[in-house]
Amino acid sequence: MPEGREIDADAPIFAIAVAAELSGMHPQTLRQYDRLGLVVPARTQGGSRRYSLRHVEQLREVARMSGEGIGLPAIARILDLEDRVRELHLRVRDLEERMRSELDRRPGARVFAAGATGAVVTLRHGTRTRRATELVVWRPRRPLDSGAEQAEEAGDSDTGSEGASAGA
């Protein structure tokens, strides 16, 4: 196997006998869990069950929780929630990557201008506007990476405006 390649944890590669051996369970137990919807393997075109590494991990987890006295409906709910959390983590990672690539492709490309009516217009980086008193160009001073920096800026501007109004 070439270096750097990992086995896909979701690839359905194990027959029921192998999955039963890897999980330390009897094949009939795996069939029962499939019927209950607890750990549902993929199926081949012929209808044979195929388990992935993730399924084997789930089966081991089911055995551990069952040994601790947790009922099968509760275990099913826990596994369901774990799947949902994993899906959400993947979605967040995907969105973060898309955001990062978008920012890398267009550094400084977004400049906003507000007209006299208050409408916000997006300008291309490097685009010049006619000088007019009813047009204001706004650019962020620094990237908005942390909430603490934003809070500091908000605190500084509030203090500055209070000082200005107190002196007036």
VENHU-V858670 format. One record per helix or strand of 2 or more residues. SS is the DSSP state (A for helix, B for strand). FROM is the first residue (numbers start at 1). LEN is the number of residues. If there is no record, write none. Layout:
# VENHU-V858670
{{SS	FROM	LEN} {SS	FROM	LEN}}
This chain:
# VENHU-V858670
{{A	16	8} {A	27	10} {B	42	2} {B	49	3} {A	53	15} {A	72	34} {B	111	4} {B	120	4} {B	136	3} {A	147	21}}
